[in-house]
Amino acid sequence: AQSVTQPDIHITVSEGASLELRCNYSYGATPYLFWYVQSPGQGLQLLLKYFSGDTLVQGIKGFEAEFKRSQSSFNLRKPSVHWSDAAEYFCAVGLNYGGSQGNLIFGKGTKLSVKP
Amino acid sequence: DTGVSQDPRHKITKRGQNVTFRCDPISEHNRLYWYRQTLGQGPEFLTYFQNEAQLEKSRLLSDRFSAERPKGSFSTLEIQRTEQGDSAMYLCASRPRTSGYNEQFFGPGTRLTVL
């Protein structure tokens, strides 16, 4: 069955430090992969997406992610974290075969705290 | 702003009452999804519309839940005889006709609290 695992429930980094959030997926076909960010009490904002081609994708707010098929991973990175990046981050895979209508399977999220 | 909108943003109700939520997708998007998000979890798929047709329903969508999209524009999600376990954030997302890649745009959500 399709699934997304985000191994880290909560991460704290210092402002200005680098960040990597991990995401592993289980899917039987070429995945469509997404990272979303959610601020408290808000909906989800799309940070970046991977469909095909270059395995390093750039997103908004200075984020990037790298797709590694051999490791079934799609880790999110940012070289220098800002206090405004504190939020919850969700990795998702888009279902695109087997009669699915394209709904997303999400991980449980990683909450990011930023120390001043 | 032409993003996805949801109404109300917050709803508090007593157990056993019925509630209805509304979602207005981005105007040129013909595909619409509902998700439910409970505390500490990622969103979980509930149901999907393409235009006015409801094409997919999750097993999470019990018979107390019903969703409609009568004219292929806005959608409503109704929960009958609410239970405390229905307390969650209900998220709506829309997707453009031309996107073959599941890219979805989310609304701000409706937070439901069942007392």
Contacts between the chains, C-beta under 8 A, distances in Angstrom:
chain1	res1	chain2	res2	distance
A	4	B	42	7.6
A	32	B	101	5.1
A	32	B	102	5.0
A	34	B	102	7.7
A	34	B	103	7.5
A	36	B	106	7.4
A	41	B	111	7.1
A	42	B	108	5.8
A	42	B	109	7.3
A	43	B	4	7.6
A	43	B	6	7.9
A	43	B	91	6.0
A	43	B	106	4.2
A	43	B	107	5.2
A	43	B	108	4.3
A	43	B	109	4.9
A	44	B	43	7.2
A	44	B	91	7.0
A	44	B	93	7.9
A	44	B	106	4.2
A	45	B	106	7.4
A	46	B	103	7.1
A	46	B	104	7.9
A	46	B	105	7.0
A	46	B	106	8.0
A	49	B	101	7.1
A	49	B	103	6.1
A	51	B	101	4.8
A	90	B	42	5.2
A	90	B	43	7.5
A	92	B	42	7.5
A	94	B	101	6.7
A	94	B	102	2.9
A	94	B	103	7.8
A	95	B	102	7.2
A	96	B	101	7.7
A	96	B	102	6.3
A	100	B	56	7.4
A	101	B	31	7.8
A	101	B	48	4.5
A	101	B	50	7.1
A	101	B	55	5.3
A	101	B	56	4.5
A	102	B	31	7.2
A	102	B	48	7.4
A	102	B	95	6.8
A	102	B	102	4.4
A	102	B	104	8.0
A	103	B	33	6.0
A	103	B	45	4.0
A	103	B	48	6.0
A	103	B	56	7.0
A	103	B	58	8.0
A	103	B	102	7.7
A	104	B	33	7.9
A	104	B	35	7.8
A	104	B	43	7.4
A	104	B	45	6.9
A	104	B	102	6.3
A	104	B	104	6.4
A	105	B	45	7.5
A	106	B	42	3.1
A	106	B	43	5.1
A	106	B	44	7.4
A	107	B	42	5.4
A	108	B	40	7.0
A	108	B	41	5.7
A	108	B	42	5.2
A	109	B	40	7.8
A	109	B	41	7.5
A	109	B	42	5.3
